Amino acid sequence: MLEVADNTFNLAQLRLDNSLTMPALVDFLCSDAGNLIIHPVGGLNSLRVGIGGAFDETHEPIAKLDVLSPNLSQLRLTYTYNSVFTDFTTDASGFLIINPTGDNVGIGTSASSPKRTLDVFGRARIQSLPSSSNVTDVVVADDHCLE
């Protein structure tokens, strides 16, 4: 059943019901400011959103937001359409791949300031460093952070 209404809170409302005999499951509200509000009627803890073709009645989302996309990024944060963005992907082995168009990732750094592939400002803990002397296995710390 599809119901569209303008309720007393001045919000456009779309209500999705499971059937004619069941109460509403989810309300989608659009405010005057253009904000989308997803309101699960059963309470906030009951809402899980699945994005991807494999979700159905027998394969429901497990997390609050569950994105299934084996061929594309599961999440893209965009600053400038199709030119400045960061893609987040979990691959077939379960590894998290972070791919920014600017090449560098900063943790605790200010905007536009990461100077290396991974630039951490603040305390960091790295365990299980390789014992080889391979030059690709390098960790650099300034003298302020050595403990």
DAGIUR-V529721 format. One record per helix or strand. SS is the DSSP state (H for helix, E for strand). FROM is the first residue (numbers start at 1). TO is the last residue. If there is no record, write none. Layout:
BEGIN
ss=SS from=FROM to=TO
ss=SS from=FROM to=TO
END
This chain:
BEGIN
ss=E from=2 to=6
ss=E from=12 to=17
ss=E from=24 to=30
ss=E from=36 to=40
ss=H from=44 to=46
ss=E from=49 to=51
ss=E from=65 to=67
ss=E from=75 to=80
ss=E from=84 to=90
ss=E from=96 to=100
ss=E from=105 to=107
ss=E from=118 to=120
END
